[in-house]
Amino acid sequence: MQNRLNAKQRAMIPIAAFTANGDLDKLRVALSDGLDAGLTVSEIKEILVQLYAYAGFPRSLNGIGTFMTLINEREKKGIRDEKGRESSPLHTNRTSLEFGTENQTRLVGQPVTGPVFDFAPAIDQYLKAHLFGDIFQRDVLTWQDREVATVAALANIEGVNPQLRGHLAIALHNGLSPEQLRDLIGVLRAKCGPKVAENAVVVFEEVLASRKQVPVGERPVMDNVEATADLQKEKNMSQHSDLRNGGVFPVGEKNEKYAKYFTGTSYLKMLSTERMFIGNVTFEPGCRNFWHIHHKGGQILLVTGGRGWYQEWGKAAKELRAGDVVNIAPETKHWHGAAKDSWFSHVAVEVPAEGGSTEWLEPVSDEAYTRLPK
């Protein structure tokens, strides 16, 4: 399990924190440091846009304006920052409310209900449709990245400890380790001061204590997803927690090169590019690649962890778990990816062949995917 956040995630922390409390002078420094740490322009914009949902439009707009000015000044100095890719288009066969309801359920670990939403149903719809649908469905940032930014922002706003507590729990549920969250608090201490960090420590220790005291499956449904994250599915997800860091092999970077051929977010670490192409591919829950064909050479999959699926055209899907091996013959139309509620990792071995190539076809439909057993 990772003990520290990666460099880009650590750079996100002061950006989110100073956007949230409106300290634009410190934000400007954090933005510059973030670009130097490897964050793309698109990734930083995504953080600033998301934070309007947590810190309000004025703080978000001020942050965006500060960032725009900084980019223009750097361009005048000849600094060409990496733009990064834009978000993939959202599928049009489902509404934002449908996407958001599913995303919120996966983030928290179960459907979110309660008296607060019964009292004010409009806020329930806005949370689901806009925050967890329109925003969290965008794939510029991973859900872990989004939670790093959210926790950092809430930690630097006074009077929102219930929401901070909830998002620390969501962060743990989605694969950030306690050590990584302590690393986050360490960055807050260095950048925002001891008062902010000490409050975050107290709230985080409360979250850890509550997880130890209440058995998984017996935790109540809370009134507000922003106030807490119920983790009824934690036992199942914790079996695959190592996959969030790559499983047996390093997780690598977000699979941007092939992202247009995937539904959801995946990560790629090439293990060999000499004589034979071998890559470790890690899928977030619900992620799968499009139907495709390996011409000439074929492919071999060595499943290293989690739970996923493999399906050939015209045949039933096969469930995959650690230790399974899939030998994919050339010219076979197929897809593979994670189960709805599990991370999934496999090593993909390209079988060498003269003139070998991969032909990417249509996506696996949401309808077909959701019919797969849980």
N, C-alpha and C positions, 0 to 999 in steps of 0.2 A: 504494500500500500504506500502511496506517495506521502512523504512527510512535508513537502513544500509545494506551493503553487508554482506553475511555470512562470517564466519572466513576463509574458504578456498579461497573464492574470494578475500578477503583482502590480503591473503598471495600470491596470484598470481600477484598482482600489482608490488611489487618490483622485483620479478623474471623477469617479462616481461620488466620492465623499465631498469634494469641493463644489461639484455641480449642485449637490443636494443642499449644502448650507449657503450657497451663493457667494463664496469667497473666490472671486474671479481672478484675482492676482495669483493666488496659489493654484487655481485651476489652469491658468495659462502655463505655468511651469510644469504641472502634471501632464498636460496635453503634449508639450514638447518632449518630455521624458518618455511618454507613451509611444510617440512616433519613433523615437530613437531606440526604444525597446523592441520594435518590430510590429506594433499594432498598425493595421492599415487605416486609411482614412475612413473607409466604409465601416470598419469595426468600431472606431471611436464614435462616428456619427450614430451608429446603432445604439451605443450606450447612452448617448445624450438624448436620443429620441425616447428610449424606453423609460428614462427617468422622469419624464413628464407625468407618468402614471403614479410615481411614488413621491416626487418632490413638487409637482405642479408645473403647468405650462410656463410661468414666468422664469423659473430657475432653468428649465430645459432650454427655453429660447435664448436666455442669456448665455448658457453654455455653448449652444450652437453658434451664436454670434461671435463669441470669443474664439472658438475653434476656426471659424471661417476667416477671421482676421489673421490668426496665426498662420494658417495655410498660405494666405496671400503674401504675407511677409516672408515666409520661407521660400516661396517660389521666386520672389524678387531677388533673393540671395542665391538663387541657383539650386536650392534644395528641392529635389523631386521626390516627394513622399509617395510610397506605394498606395495606389488608390484602392486596391482590393476589389473583390467581386461584389456585385449587388445581390440582393436577395433573389432567390428563385421565385418565379411567378407562383402564386397560390393556386391550387387546384380549384376549378370553378364548379366541380360537381358536388361540393358541399358548402354549407354556409359557414360564416365566421363563428356563429354560435355552436355549430356542430364540432368544428375544429377545437374551439376553446373549451367546450365541455370535456372532450377527450383529453386535451392537453392538461387541463387542471386536474383531472382525475389521476393521470399518470404522475404529475408532479407531486401531488399530495399523497397518493397511495390509495385513494378511494374516492367515490363521489362526495362532493362537499355540499352539505345541507345544514340547516339550523334556523333558529328563531330570527336571527338578524335578517336572513334572506326572506323569511316569511313576512317579516315586518316591512321590509323595503325591497320587494322583488326586482325593482329596476336596477339596483346596484349589483344584484346577482347576475343579471343579464349583461350589464356593462363589463363586469369582471370577466365573465366567460367569453363573450363575443369579441370584446375589443382587446383587453389586456392579454388573456390567454389564447385568444384566437388570432386577431390581426397582428399582434406583436410577437408573442411566443412562437407562432407558426413560422416566422421568418427565420431563415437558416444562416444568416450572416454570423451569428454567435451561437455557441452551444448552450444548452440549458444550464450547464455548470457555470459557464462564463456569465450568463445572465444573473444567476444567483450570487456570484461573487460581487457583481456590480450592485445588485439590490441590497445585499447585506451591508456593503460598505456605505451605501447611501443612507440607509436607515440608521446605521450606527452613528452617523454624523448629524442626525436630526434629533433634537430633544423631544421627549414626550411620546415616542412611538415604540417603546419597548415591547408591547404585545406583538406588533408587526415584525420587529426584529427577531423576537423569539420564534415566530412562525417561519420566517425565511431561513433562519439557522437550521431549523428542523427539516425544511424542504431541501436545503443544501446537502444535509447528511443523507437524506433519502435518495437523492440523485447522484450520489457517488463521491461527494467531497468528503474526505476523511477528517476526523477530529484534529489531526495534526495539521492538515491544510487550512482548516478554519482558525486554528491557533496562529498559523503563519499569517493569515489575513489580519488577525487582530494585532499581530506584531507590526505589520505595515501601518495599520491605523495609529499605533502608538508612536511610530517614528514620524509620521506625516501630520497627524491630527492632534497629537498630544495625549498625555496620560489619562485625562478625564474621560475622553471618548473611549479609549481602550479599556479602562477599568470597568466602565459601565458594560461594554460588550462582553468582557470576561464574566461578569456576574450573570448576565442573561444567558450566555453560552453554557455555563456550569449548571444553570437551572434546566436547560434543555437536556443536557447529558444526564442529569440526575433523574429527570422524569422518564427518560427512555429506560433507565435501569429499574425503576420502581414499578412501572406499569407493564405487564406482559404484552407482547405483541398480540394483536387480535382482541384485546380487552380495552383498548383506549377508546374513549367516547368520540363521537362526531362532534366537532367544535362548532361554535356559532359562526366563525369567520375564518376563511382560509388565510387571511392576513394575520390572524391572531395565533394560529397554531397549525401544524401539519400532522394530521393523524397518519400513522404509519402501519396500518393493518397488513400491508403487503411486504413489510420490511424483511421478514424472515426469508421470503422467496427471493427478493432482490439482493439481500446480503450475501446469498450464495454466489452471486456473480459480481461482487463489489470490486474484485481485482481486475475485472475486464475493463472498468472505466479507466484503468491505467495500462491497458494493453494485454492483460493476462500473462501468459508465459513470456511473450516478447513485448518490446516497447510499443506503446499505442501509436506513436508517430504524430503526424499533424492531421488536421481536418482534410479530408479527401477532396480537395477543391478541384483537382485535375479531372476527376470523373464525377463530380457532384451532379452534373446535368443528367447523368444516367442512374441516379439514385433517388428514391423517395425517402426523405429523412436524412439524418446526419451519420456519416461514417468517417473513419480515420484510417490512414494508410501509413505503414512503415515498411519500406522496401528492405528485405533481408539479403537479397542477392540480385545483382544485375549483370553478373558475369556467367557466361555459359547458359544460365537458366534464370528466368525471372521468377523470384519468390517474394511474396509480400504478405505481411500480417495485416489483415483487414478486421477492424472492430466496428460493430454496428450498434448504435443506440437502440433502445427498445422501439419496435415498430419500423425500423429502417430496413429497406430491402432494395436490391438493384433491379433494373429493368430486365425484361426478357432479353436474352442475347444468345449468340451462337459463337463458339470458338471454331474457326475454320482451320482445317489441316491438323493442328496439333492437339487440341483439347486441353483439359485442365484437371488438376487433382486438388481437392479440398481436404485439409487436415483440421478437424474441429478441435480447438484447444480450450473452449469454455463457453458457458452460457447455454442458451437454448435457441434454436433457430429452425429454419425450413429450407428444403431444397425441393424444387419441382421441375419436372420435364413436361414439355407441351403434350397435352392429351392424357397425362397421368396424374394420379393423386399426389399431393404434396407429402414429403417425408419429413418427420421431425428429426432434428439433429441435436446431439449433445456431445460433450467433450469425449474424445476418443473415436468418434465416427470418422470414417474416410469416405469421400465421394469421388469416384472416378468418372469424369465427364467425357464422354466420347466426342470426337470431332463431329461437327454438323448437327449437334443436339441443341434444340432451342430449350432454354431453361432460365431459372432465376434462383437466387438464394438470399437469405437475410435473416434478421432477428425475429423472434416472437414478439407479440404485442407488449408483453410485460417483462422482457428479459433482455439484457445486453447479450451480445453474441460475438464470438471471435473465431476466426479460422485463418490458417495459413493457405494461401492460394499459390499453387505451383503451376506455372505455364509449361506445358509439354512442348519442347522445341520442335519446330517443323519449318522447312523451307516454305516461304510464302504464307506463314501462319498469320491470322488476324482475328480480331473480334468485331462482330457486327452487332451493334446495339439496336434494339427494337422498341416496342411500345412498353409503357410502364405496366406493372402489375396493378390492376384496378383495385381501388379501395374496397369495392364490393366483394371481390374475390378474396382479398386478403382478410377482411374482417370475418369471413365465413370459416377461416381456419380455427381449429379448436384452441381454447385457452390453455 
